[in-house]
């Protein structure tokens, strides 16, 4: 029996969701199973290659919905979970009791833990640490920006490694450890120790770059680092550098996309008033009310920059309004 698990790649919650799903499946569905893990990234164009839905069962966790009949399990918590109204309708009509959605959860990992416990009798106590930290990381529930950026906790260093590692098999090799090992022990695993020092140095360098590039006006930080290889930068650095800000809009670039990241400051003294998922949806992206992103084709720098400037203007206008 082979189960293929598709997860939100370059994401602590995505990797943890895959890990928790695999443990739950092995313990409560069937034990004679082989898992194959495949990362998914938001990009311009088609998000899924349905030829890859080749497992005896196929699961998607922490990522958008697919109406393919080959997808047998789905868990997500993003406000922008459906690519189309037809996908939303397909989900609503599904009677299989294997597809679940609730945007109220801070992390998809905690959502899977709840469903697995309540509907399938899964014992979530052994994964309590993982659930706790995915809620903190994905829900931006740190005490302050310093805790998010200085990364003293094992979960923060693992998050940085997941977001910034270049090795194609790194996250896939990490997922089985996340399912069964304490985070402090994972931090000592060779798969992590072999890449951590250069990533920590890169993180420090990214702080310096963003200190030079960020511009804060009317409560909104804007920056463009498409000329630097820094797509996996820590998204809380803008608030670390500009603690009075409410929003941030940043442009970054990788080998396959130009990304517009839109976020709100979790520690702002002013409550954000704009639903960022809805803003990003207008440009083909999505996310949560407080954080979202848009992916453009790697050749569409001009379109991405135009969208970013329009969003910056909209957010700054919302702050200026009485």
N, C-alpha and C positions, 0 to 999 in steps of 0.2 A: 504494500500500500504506500503510494507516494503522494504527499501533500505539498503543493507549492504555495508558499506564503509570500505575497507581494506586500511590501511595506514602504512607508514614506522614507526614502533614503536621506542620508545626511541629516538625520533628525534623531535626537535621543528618544523622544516619545515613539517615533516610528520603529526604531530598533527594539525598544522595550516592549512595544505592542506585539511585534513578531515573536519575541521571546516568551511573553506571557501566554499568547495564543498557543504556541507550540507546546508549552508545558501543560496548559489546560487540556488541549486535545489529546495528548499522550495519556494524561491521568484520567480523563472523564469520557473520552470518545472511543479511542482504541489505542492500544500500546504498541502493536506491531506496525509501526509507521516510520517512514523515512521522510524527512523534511528537506525541501529545497527552498532557499530564501533568495528573493529577487527584489532589489531596490527599485523604486519608482521616483521620478523627479518631475516636478512641474516644468513644462517646457512649451514653447509655441508649437501648435499643431496637435496631432493625435497623442494622447497620453498613454494609450495602451496599444501593445502589439498582441492581438488576440491569439496569434500563433503560440505565444508563450503560455497560454492557459492550458497546459498539457499534463497537469497532474491528475491523479485519480480523483482528487478534490483540489480546488483552488480557492485560496482565501486572499482577501484584500483587507489590510488593516491600516488605519490612520491615513487614508487616501480616498480620493473621489470614487464615486459609485460607478460600476460597470454593469450594464444590463445583459451582458453575455450570459447565456445559459450554462456556460462552463464555470462561472463563479458560484461556488456553493456556500461560502461564508463571507461576510462583510461587516466590519465595525468601523465607525467613524464618528468624530465629534466636531468637525469643522462646520461653520455656518454655511460655507459654500461647498457643500458636499456633492451637489448634483450638477452635471455638465449641462443638463437641459430639463425642461418641465417633463419631457417624456421619461427621462431617467427617474425623476422623483415619483411619477405615477407608477412606473414599473416597480419601484421599491414598495410603495404603498400597497400594491396588489399582491406582493409576494406572500405566500402562505407557508413558507418552509421553516420558519422559526430558526433561521440560521443567519439572518441579516439584521443588523441592529444599528440604530442611529440616535444620538442625543447630543445636541450642541451645548447642553448645559454643563457638561463635564469639562474639567480643566485639562485633562489628558485622556487620550484614547486608551492608554494602559489602565487607568483607574476604571474606565467604562467597561473594558473587557473583564476586569477583575470582578466587578459588580454583577455583570450578566452571567459570567461563568459560575459564580457562587450561588446566585439566586435561582438560576434556571437549570443548572447542571450539577449542583452540589460540589463545586470545586472548593478546595480549602485554600483561601487566599493568604493565610497567615505567613507561609514561607516566603511570599513575595511582597510583604508589607513594606520593606525598605524601598524596593524598586517603585512601587506605586506611589509612596510618599514623595520620592524625588522627581518622578515624572510630573506630578502635579505642580511641584515647585518650579521646575524648569519650564514646562510648557505653559503654565499659568502665570509665569513671571511673578512668583510669590516670594521673592527674596526680600530680606529685611530692607535692603537698600541697594543702590547701584554698585557700591563698592564690593558687596558680597557677590554680585553677579559678574563683575569684571575681574576681580582679583582671584577668584576661583580657588579658594582654599579647600573646599570640600571635594572628595573623590568624584561625586556625581558631576561636578562642574568640569573637572579635567577630562572625564570620559565624554561629556557632551562636546567639549572642544575638539577632542580627537575624532568623534563621529562626524562633526560638521566640517572639519578641515583636512582629514586624512586623504591622501591621494591614492593609496593602495586600493585597487579595485575590490579585493576580497576582505578588506579590514572589517567592515560592518558585518558581513556574513559570518566571519569567524568569531566576532564578538557576541553575536546573538545567543548562541548556546550558553555562553558564560553568564550573560544577563539573566537567563532563565533560572540559574541554579546557584550562582556564587554571590557572596556579599560584594558590594561595590569596592570596598577597600582592597579586597583580594584581587578583583579584576584589574585594579590599578597596578598591581604587581605582576600581572601576567605578561609574558614575553611579547605577545601581540600588541600590547599597549606600551610597555617600556621601550620598545624598539623605535617608536615614532614620537613619543611624548616630548623629549627635549627640544627638537627643532620646531615643533608646533608651539611650544611655550614661547620660544624666541620670536616666532612669527607673530604671535598674539601681541607681544610687547611692541613689535614694530608697527602693527596695525593701529595701536593706540596713538603712536606718534604721527602716523599718516592722517588719521582722522582728526587729530588735534589741529593739524594744518589745513585740512580740507573742509571741516564742518563750518557752516554759517548758520547762526541762529537769529531769527527775526520773527516778531509777532508770534512767539511761542512755538515756532516750527523750525527744526534743524534740517538743512539740506546739504547733501554732499554727493560728489561724483568721484568714484575711485575706479572707473572703468580702465584707467591706464595702469592700474596696479593689479597684481594677481592676488586678490584678497576677498574673493566671494564668500568664503567661510568665516568672515570676521564676526566677532562677538556683537550681537545686535543691541546690547545695552551700553556699549561704549558712548554713543551720542548723548545718553542721559547722564553718564558718568562725567562727561566733559561739560555738559550744559544742564545742570540739575534743575534749572527753572523752566526748561522746555516742557511742552505738552505733547508734541508730535515730532516724528522724524521721517524723512523721505530720503532714501539713498539709492544711488545707481552703482551696480557692480557688474563685472563681466567674467564669464568662464569660457571654456572652449566651445560650449554648445548653446549659450544663451546670454542675453543681457537681462539683468534682473532689477526690477524696481521694488525695493522693500519699503513698506509703509508701516509705521508703528506708533504707539502712544506710550508715554512715560508712565510706568506703573507707580512711580512715587511723586507724580505731579500734585501740586497743591490745588490745581484746577482740574475738574472732572472733564475728560474728553467728551465732546458732544457729537462727533461725527462717527458713523458706523464705517469703519475702514474696509470691512469685507464688501459692503455695497459699493464703495468707491472703486475698489480693485476689480469688482465684477464688471464694471462698465468698460474696462480695458481687457477683459478676458482672463483676469486673475481671480483671486478670492482669498479666503482665510477666515478670520474671526472678527468680531466687532472692534477689537482693540489692536489687532495686528493682521496684516495681509501682505500679499506680494503679487507681482505680475511678471510673467516671463515672456520675453520677446526673442525672436530669432536672433542669432548672434550677429547677423548682418544688419539688424534694424536699430542701430545705435540712435539714429535721429528720432525714430518713432518713440523709443523708450525715453529719451531725454525730453521730448515734447510732453509725453504723458506725465513724467515726473514733475515737470514745471507746472503743468496744469493742476496737479494734485497739491503741490506746494502752495500755489495761489489760492486754491479752494480752502485749504486748512488755515492758512494765515488770515484769510477773509473771515472764516468762522470764529477765529480768536479775536479779531478786531471788533466784531459785532457786539453790541451791548447785550 
